[in-house]
C-alpha cells in the first residue's frame, strides 16, 4: 500500500551517556571497542551531537567514534584530554559552539567508541543522534 512505509521512516532520537572509567568493558578501556549503539539493518544518521559534561582524563589517550569497518567514520581520532567540559566533540578539534552536527551517514554496523594509547579514566560525554530506518527492521538502539 503506497505511503505506509513513510510511517516507519520518521526520524527517531537516540541518547546515550558515556561515563569514562577505563575499567574493562567500559567506555575508555583500551582493551576493545565499546558499543555505543547497536544497529540492525540499515539506518541513516542525520544529526550527531557529542557533548562533554565532565572533562576527560587519561594522559595520551585517544578516542574516536565509528564502526568496526571505519572506527573514525563519525568522529575523527581525538586526544581525550582535548575534550573539555562544555565542548562539543564533533571532530578532532572539540569546540564550545558546534558549527556542523549534521552527518548524513548511512550505517549498517554497530556504532563503537574506540580508545587507544591509554585508558580514559574519567569524564562524561552525552551522545545524541537523530536517525531514520532505511531497511525493513532497521533500528538503532
N, C-alpha and C positions, 0 to 999 in steps of 0.2 A: 504494500500500500504506500503510495507516494507520500512523503512528508513525515512518516512515523519515525524514520531514522534520525531526524533532526532533534527529537526529544533527547536522544542519547548523546548528542553532541554538544550539550550545554556545558560551558566551562565550569570546572569544579575547583575548589580550593584545597590545597594540601598544606598542612602546617606541621613542623617538627622542630622541637627544641633540642639542640645538641649540647650536652654538658660534657666538657672535656675533662678527663681524669687521667688518661694514659693507661688505665687499667686494661688488662687483657680482655679483648672483645668489646671494648667501649670506644666511643669517639676519641681520637687522638692516639690510639695504640698503633705503633709501627708494625705490629705483628700480622696485620692483614687489613683488608678493606672493611670499612663499616658501612652496612647497608642503611642508607638514609630513607629510601623509598623502594618498595617492591613494585615492579612494573609487570603487568600481564598484557600480552598482545602489544599493540602499538598505541602510543599517546602523543599528542602534540603539547609541548610546554610552551605557553605564550608569555609567561612572566615568571621571573625568578628573583627573589629577594632574599639575601642572606645578611642579617643584621646582627652585629656583635653587641651583646648587652653587658658582658663581663670580659675584660681584657684577657687575651690568650697568653699563656706562658709555656715555654718549652725550649729554651735555648735556640738551637739552629733548626728546629722542626719546620717542616713544610707541609702544607695541606692543599688539596685540590679536589674538585667535585666533578664527577662524570660517570662513566660506565666502565665495565671491565675492558671493553674494546678501545676506549679512549678516556683515560682517567682524568683528563683535564678538559673534557668536552664542554662542560657547563661553566666552570670557573678555573682559570689557569692556576698553576702551581704558585703558591704564595708563602713567604716566610710567615709562620704563625704569629710571631711577636709583632709583625707589622699590622696585624688586625687589632685595632684598638676598640675599646668600648665606645658605643655610639657612632660606629662607622659601618657602612655597607660594604660587604665583601662580594664584589661582582667581577673582579679582575685581579691581576697580580698587584694592583695598586688600590687598596681599600680607600674609600672616601667618605666624608661626612655627608655630602649630598650626592645622591645617585644620579648619574646622567643617562644611564641606559640599563633598565632592568628587563627589557623585552628580549627574549632569546629566540623564540620561534624555532624550537628544536624538535625534530621527530625522534622519539626514543622508543626502543623496543627491548631494553635491558634494564636491570635494576640500577638505580642511581646510588653511587657509592662515594664515600669520603675516603681518600687515600692520604695517609700520613707517612712521611719519610724522614730520614736523617735522625730524628729523635722523637720521643713521645711529646704530645701536647698535654701538659699536666694540669692545666686549669683553664677556665674560660667558658663562655656560653655564646652560642650563635643560634638565632632563630631563623629557620628556613621556611619560606612560603613560596608556593608555586601555584599558578593558575594553569590548569591542564584540561585537555579535551580528549576523550577516547576516539581513536580513529579506526579501530578494528572491533569486530564483534567481541564483547567481553573485555575490551581494553580497559585497564584500570591502573591507577597509581595509588598505592596505599602504604 
